[in-house]
Amino acid sequence: MLFNCSARIERDAGKYVPKGNCTEIGLINFLMECGVDAYDVIRQKEGHILQQIPFNSARKRACTVVRSPVNQDKVLVYTKGAPEIVIDYCSKYLDSNGNAVELTSEAKDRVIKEIVTNTFAKKAYRTLLIAYNELSIEEYETLKS
């Protein structure tokens, strides 16, 4: 999530404070409250970004492509945006144990109808779906051309 983030973190009076887009500030604050060292994670992407497509209202999503800081043979693609748009690009989801599970069309419909629309949208909450994919350098170069 932090690799697909245009907000920054500044040090202010000895504390790390996120600055930028209000949605991303909320995400960063949430992660920091969960104990994530967001400042260091964001710094890991420096020099590794291959491509960025910023959010716009027509596409309803943002995308960042990063060369893995851990494995230079891998490219990581991070997307966040409107659940009804992003979910169409997903084939799996991570369960509560971190296992990849097939995301069927029925499950996609349930997520959008029951969780997004009937739970969060009714309360006027902003909803985001965050997705990623891992590619080899060769796969990325083929897709890029």
Contact map, one row per residue, 1 for C-alpha under 8 A:
1111100000000000000000000000000000000000000000000000000000000000000000000000010100000000000000000000000000000000000000000000000001000000000000000
1111100000000000000000000001000000000100110000000000000000000000000000000000000000000000000000000000000000000000000000000000000000000000000000000
1111100000000000000000000000000000000000110010000000000000000001010000000000010000000000000000000000000000000000000000000000000000000000000000000
1111110000000000000000000000000000000000000000000000000000000111000000000000011100000000000000000000000000000000000000000000000000000000000000000
1111111000000000000000010000000000000000000000000000000000000000000000000000000000000000000000000000000000000000000000000000000000000000000000000
0001111100000000000110010000000000000000000000000000000000000000000000000000000000000000000000000000000000000000000000000000000000000000000000000
0000111110000000011110011000000000000000000000000000000000000000000000000000000000000000000000000000000000000000000000000000000000000000000000000
0000011111000000011100000000000000000000010000000000000000000000000000000000000000000000000000000000000000000000000000000000000000000000000000000
0000001111100001111000000000000000000110000000000000000000000000000000000000000000000000000000000000000000000000000000000000000000000000000000000
0000000111110001111000000000000000000000000000000000000000000000000000000000000000000000000000000000000000000000000000000000000000000000000000000
0000000011111111100000000000000000000000000000000000000000000000000000000000000000000000000000000000000000000000000000000000000000000000000000000
0000000001111111100000000000000000000000000000000000000000000000000000000000000000000000000000000000000000000000000000000000000000000000000000000
0000000000111110000000000000000000000000000000000000000000000000000000000000000000000000000000000000000000000000000000000000000000000000000000000
0000000000111111000000000000000000000000000000000000000000000000000000000000000000000000000000000000000000000000000000000000000000000000000000000
0000000000111111100000000000000000000000000000000000000000000000000000000000000000000000000000000000000000000000000000000000000000000000000000000
0000000011110111110000000000000000000010000000000000000000000000000000000000000000000000000000000000000000000000000000000000000000000000000000000
0000000011110011111000000000000000000000000000000000000000000000000000000000000000000000000000000000000000000000000000000000000000000000000000000
0000001111000001111100001001100000000000000000000000000000000000000000000000000000000000000000000000000000000000000000000000000000000000000000000
0000001111000000111110001000000000000000000000000000000000000000000000000000000000000000000000000000000000000000000000000000000000000000000000000
0000011100000000011111011000000000000000000000000000000000000000000000000000000000000000000000000000000000000000000000000000000000000000000000000
0000011000000000001111111000000000000000000000000000000000000000000000000000000000000000000000000000000000000000000000000000000000000000000000000
0000000000000000000111111100000000000000000000000000000000000000000000000000000000000000000000000000000000000000000000000000000000000000000000000
0000000000000000000011111110000000000000000000000000000000000000000000000000000000000000000000000000000000000000000000000000000000000000000000000
0000111000000000000111111111000000000000000000000000000000000000000000000000000000000000000000000000000000000000000000000000000000000000000000000
0000001000000000011111111111100000000000000000000000000000000000000000000000000000000000000000000000000000000000000000000000000000000000000000000
0000000000000000000001111111110000000000000000000000000000000000000000000000000000000000000000000000000000000000000000000000000000000000000000000
0000000000000000000000111111111000000000000000000000000000000000000000000000000000000000000000000000000000000000000000000000000000000000000000000
0100000000000000010000011111111100000100000000000000000000000000000000000000000000000000000000000000000000000000000000000000000000000000000000000
0000000000000000010000001111111110000000000000000000000000000000000000000000000000000000000000000000000000000000000000000000000000000000000000000
0000000000000000000000000111111111000000000000000000000000000000000000000000000000000000000000000000000000000000000000000000000000000000000000000
0000000000000000000000000011111111110100000000000000000000000000000000000000000000000000000000000000000000000000000000000000000000000000000000000
0000000000000000000000000001111111111100000000000000000000000000000000000000000000000000000000000000000000000000000000000000000000000000000000000
0000000000000000000000000000111111110000000000000000000000000000000000000000000000000000000000000000000000000000000000000000000000000000000000000
0000000000000000000000000000011111110000000000000000000000000000000000000000000000000000000000000000000000000000000000000000000000000000000000000
0000000000000000000000000000001111111000000000000000000000000000000000000000000000000000000000000000000000000000000000000000000000000000000000000
0000000000000000000000000000001111111100000000000000000000000000000000000000000000000000000000000000000000000000000000000000000000000000000000000
0000000000000000000000000000000100111111100000000000000000000000000000000000000000000000000000000000000000000000000000000000000000000000000000000
0100000010000000000000000001001100011111110000000000000000000000000000000000000000000000000000000000000000000000000000000000000000000000000000000
0000000010000001000000000000000000001111111000000000000000000000000000000000000000000000000000000000000000000000000000000000000000000000000000000
0000000000000000000000000000000000001111111100000000000000000000000000000000000000000000000000000000000000000000000000000000000000000000000000000
0110000000000000000000000000000000001111111110000000000000000000000000000000000000000000000000000000000000000000000000000000000000000000000000000
0110000100000000000000000000000000000111111111000000000000000000000000000000000000000000000000000000000000000000000000000000000000000000000000000
0000000000000000000000000000000000000011111111000000000000000000000000000000000000000000000000000000000000000000000000000000000000000000000000000
0000000000000000000000000000000000000001111111010000000000000000000010000000000000000000000000000000000000000000000000000000000000000000000000000
0010000000000000000000000000000000000000111111111000000000000000010010000000000000000000000000000000000000000000000000000000000000000000000000000
0000000000000000000000000000000000000000011111111000000000000000000000000000000000000000000000000000000000000000000000000000000000000000000000000
0000000000000000000000000000000000000000000011111000000000000000000000000000000000000000000000000000000000000000000000000000000000000000000000000
0000000000000000000000000000000000000000000111111100000000000000011110000000000000000000000000000000000000000000000000000000000000000000000000000
0000000000000000000000000000000000000000000011111111000000000001111000000000000000000000000000000000000000000000000000000000000000000000000000000
0000000000000000000000000000000000000000000000011111000000000001111000000000000000000000000000000000000000000000000000000000000000000000000000000
0000000000000000000000000000000000000000000000001111100000000001110000000000000000000000000000000000000000000000000000000000000000000000000000000
0000000000000000000000000000000000000000000000001111110000000111100000000000000000000000000000000000000000000000000000000000000000000000000000000
0000000000000000000000000000000000000000000000000011111000000111000000000000000000000000000000000000000000000000000000000000000000000000000000000
0000000000000000000000000000000000000000000000000001111100001110000000000000000000000000000000000000000000000000000000000000000000000000000000000
0000000000000000000000000000000000000000000000000000111110111110000000000000000010000000000000000000000000000000000000000000000000000000000000000
0000000000000000000000000000000000000000000000000000011111111100000000000000000000000000000000000000000000000000000000000000000000000000000000000
0000000000000000000000000000000000000000000000000000001111111000000000000000000000000000000000000000000000000000000000000000000000000000000000000
0000000000000000000000000000000000000000000000000000000111110000000000000000000000000000000000000000000000000000000000000000000000000000000000000
0000000000000000000000000000000000000000000000000000001111111000000000000000000000000000000000000000000000000000000000000000000000000000000000000
0000000000000000000000000000000000000000000000000000001111111100000000000000000011001000000000000000000000000000000000000000000000000000000000000
0000000000000000000000000000000000000000000000000000011110111110000000000000001111001100000000000000000000000000000000000000000000000000000000000
0001000000000000000000000000000000000000000000000001111100011111000000000000001110000000000000000000000000000000000000000000000000000000000000000
0001000000000000000000000000000000000000000000000001111000001111100000000000111100000000000000000000000000000000000000000000000000000000000000000
0011000000000000000000000000000000000000000000001111100000000111110000000000111000000000000000000000000000000000000000000000000000000000000000000
0000000000000000000000000000000000000000000000001111000000000011111000000011110000000000000000000000000000000000000000000000000000000000000000000
0010000000000000000000000000000000000000000010011110000000000001111100000011100000000000000000000000000000000000000000000000000000000000000000000
0000000000000000000000000000000000000000000000011100000000000000111110111111000000000000000000000000000000000000000000000000000000000000000000000
0000000000000000000000000000000000000000000000010000000000000000011111111111000000000000000000000000000000000000000000000000000000000000000000000
0000000000000000000000000000000000000000000110010000000000000000001111110000000000000000000000000000000000000000000000000000000000000000000000000
0000000000000000000000000000000000000000000000000000000000000000000111110000000000000000000000000000000000000000000000000000000000000000000000000
0000000000000000000000000000000000000000000000000000000000000000001111111100000000000000000000000000000000000000000000000000000000000000000000000
0000000000000000000000000000000000000000000000000000000000000000001111111110000000000000000000000000000000000000000000000000000000000000000000000
0000000000000000000000000000000000000000000000000000000000000000001100111110000000000000000000000000000000000000000000000000000000000001100000000
0000000000000000000000000000000000000000000000000000000000000000001100111111000000000000000000000000000000000000000000000000000000000111100000000
0000000000000000000000000000000000000000000000000000000000000000111100011111100000000000000000000000000000000000000000000000000000000111100100000
0000000000000000000000000000000000000000000000000000000000000000111100000111110000000000000000000000000000000000000000000000000000011110000000000
0000000000000000000000000000000000000000000000000000000000000011110000000011111000000000000000000000000000000000000000000000000000011110000000000
1011000000000000000000000000000000000000000000000000000000000011100000000001111100000000000000000000000000000000000000000000000001111000000000000
0001000000000000000000000000000000000000000000000000000000001111000000000000111110000100000000000000000000000000000000000000000001110000000000000
1001000000000000000000000000000000000000000000000000000000001110000000000000011111000100000000000000000000000000000000000000000111100000000000000
0000000000000000000000000000000000000000000000000000001000011100000000000000001111101100000000000000000000000000000000000000000111000000000000000
0000000000000000000000000000000000000000000000000000000000011000000000000000000111111100000000000000000000000000000000000000001110000000000000000
0000000000000000000000000000000000000000000000000000000000000000000000000000000011111110000000000000000000000001000100000000001110000000000000000
0000000000000000000000000000000000000000000000000000000000000000000000000000000001111111000000000000000000000001000000000000000000000000000000000
0000000000000000000000000000000000000000000000000000000000011000000000000000000011111111100000000000000000000000000000000000000000000000000000000
0000000000000000000000000000000000000000000000000000000000001000000000000000001111111111110000000000000000000000000000000000000011100000000000000
0000000000000000000000000000000000000000000000000000000000000000000000000000000000111111110000000000000000010000000000000000000010000000000000000
0000000000000000000000000000000000000000000000000000000000000000000000000000000000011111110000000000000000010000000000000000000000000000000000000
0000000000000000000000000000000000000000000000000000000000000000000000000000000000001111111000000000000000000000000000000000000000000000000000000
0000000000000000000000000000000000000000000000000000000000000000000000000000000000000111111110000000001000000000000000000000000000100000000000000
0000000000000000000000000000000000000000000000000000000000000000000000000000000000000000111110000000011100000000000000000000000000000000000000000
0000000000000000000000000000000000000000000000000000000000000000000000000000000000000000011111000001111000000000000000000000000000000000000000000
0000000000000000000000000000000000000000000000000000000000000000000000000000000000000000011111100011111000000000000000000000000000000000000000000
0000000000000000000000000000000000000000000000000000000000000000000000000000000000000000000111111111100000000000000000000000000000000000000000000
0000000000000000000000000000000000000000000000000000000000000000000000000000000000000000000011111111100000000000000000000000000000000000000000000
0000000000000000000000000000000000000000000000000000000000000000000000000000000000000000000001111110000000000000000000000000000000000000000000000
0000000000000000000000000000000000000000000000000000000000000000000000000000000000000000000001111110000000000000000000000000000000000000000000000
0000000000000000000000000000000000000000000000000000000000000000000000000000000000000000000001111111000000000000000000000000000000000000000000000
0000000000000000000000000000000000000000000000000000000000000000000000000000000000000000000011111111100000000000000000000000000000000000000000000
0000000000000000000000000000000000000000000000000000000000000000000000000000000000000000000111100111110000000000000000000000000000000000000000000
0000000000000000000000000000000000000000000000000000000000000000000000000000000000000000000111100011111000000000000000000000000000000000000000000
0000000000000000000000000000000000000000000000000000000000000000000000000000000000000000001110000001111100000000000000000000000000000000000000000
0000000000000000000000000000000000000000000000000000000000000000000000000000000000000000011110000000111110110000000000000000000000000000000000000
0000000000000000000000000000000000000000000000000000000000000000000000000000000000000000001000000000011111110000000000000000000000000000000000000
0000000000000000000000000000000000000000000000000000000000000000000000000000000000000000000000000000001111111000000000000000000000000000000000000
0000000000000000000000000000000000000000000000000000000000000000000000000000000000000000000000000000000111111100000000000000000000000000000000000
0000000000000000000000000000000000000000000000000000000000000000000000000000000000000000000000000000001111111110000000000000000000000000000000000
0000000000000000000000000000000000000000000000000000000000000000000000000000000000000011000000000000001111111111000000000000000000000000000000000
0000000000000000000000000000000000000000000000000000000000000000000000000000000000000000000000000000000011111111100000000000000000000000000000000
0000000000000000000000000000000000000000000000000000000000000000000000000000000000000000000000000000000001111111111000000000000000000000000000000
0000000000000000000000000000000000000000000000000000000000000000000000000000000000000000000000000000000000111111111100000000000000000000000000000
0000000000000000000000000000000000000000000000000000000000000000000000000000000000110000000000000000000000011111111110000000000000000000000000000
0000000000000000000000000000000000000000000000000000000000000000000000000000000000000000000000000000000000001111111111000000000000000000000000000
0000000000000000000000000000000000000000000000000000000000000000000000000000000000000000000000000000000000000111111111100000000000000000000000000
0000000000000000000000000000000000000000000000000000000000000000000000000000000000000000000000000000000000000111111111110000000000000000000000000
0000000000000000000000000000000000000000000000000000000000000000000000000000000000100000000000000000000000000011111111111000001000000000000000000
0000000000000000000000000000000000000000000000000000000000000000000000000000000000000000000000000000000000000001111111111100000000000000000000000
0000000000000000000000000000000000000000000000000000000000000000000000000000000000000000000000000000000000000000111111111100000000000000000000000
0000000000000000000000000000000000000000000000000000000000000000000000000000000000000000000000000000000000000000011111111110000000000000000000000
0000000000000000000000000000000000000000000000000000000000000000000000000000000000000000000000000000000000000000001111111111111000000000000000000
0000000000000000000000000000000000000000000000000000000000000000000000000000000000000000000000000000000000000000000111111111111000000000000000000
0000000000000000000000000000000000000000000000000000000000000000000000000000000000000000000000000000000000000000000011111111100000000000000000000
0000000000000000000000000000000000000000000000000000000000000000000000000000000000000000000000000000000000000000000000111111100000000000000000000
0000000000000000000000000000000000000000000000000000000000000000000000000000000000000000000000000000000000000000000000011111110000000000000000000
0000000000000000000000000000000000000000000000000000000000000000000000000000000000000000000000000000000000000000000000011111111000000000000000000
0000000000000000000000000000000000000000000000000000000000000000000000000000000000000000000000000000000000000000000000011001111100000000000000000
0000000000000000000000000000000000000000000000000000000000000000000000000000000001100000000000000000000000000000000100011000111110000000000000000
0000000000000000000000000000000000000000000000000000000000000000000000000000000111100000000000000000000000000000000000000000011111000000000000000
0000000000000000000000000000000000000000000000000000000000000000000000000000000111100110000000000000000000000000000000000000001111100000000000000
1000000000000000000000000000000000000000000000000000000000000000000000000000011110000100000000000000000000000000000000000000000111110000000000000
0000000000000000000000000000000000000000000000000000000000000000000000000000011100000100010000000000000000000000000000000000000011111000000000000
0000000000000000000000000000000000000000000000000000000000000000000000000001111000000000000000000000000000000000000000000000000001111100000000000
0000000000000000000000000000000000000000000000000000000000000000000000000001110000000000000000000000000000000000000000000000000000111110000000000
0000000000000000000000000000000000000000000000000000000000000000000000000111100000000000000000000000000000000000000000000000000000011111000000000
0000000000000000000000000000000000000000000000000000000000000000000000000111100000000000000000000000000000000000000000000000000000001111111100000
0000000000000000000000000000000000000000000000000000000000000000000000001110000000000000000000000000000000000000000000000000000000000111111100000
0000000000000000000000000000000000000000000000000000000000000000000000001110000000000000000000000000000000000000000000000000000000000011111110000
0000000000000000000000000000000000000000000000000000000000000000000000000000000000000000000000000000000000000000000000000000000000000011111111000
0000000000000000000000000000000000000000000000000000000000000000000000000000000000000000000000000000000000000000000000000000000000000011111111100
0000000000000000000000000000000000000000000000000000000000000000000000000010000000000000000000000000000000000000000000000000000000000011111111110
0000000000000000000000000000000000000000000000000000000000000000000000000000000000000000000000000000000000000000000000000000000000000000111111111
0000000000000000000000000000000000000000000000000000000000000000000000000000000000000000000000000000000000000000000000000000000000000000011111111
0000000000000000000000000000000000000000000000000000000000000000000000000000000000000000000000000000000000000000000000000000000000000000001111111
0000000000000000000000000000000000000000000000000000000000000000000000000000000000000000000000000000000000000000000000000000000000000000000111111
0000000000000000000000000000000000000000000000000000000000000000000000000000000000000000000000000000000000000000000000000000000000000000000011111
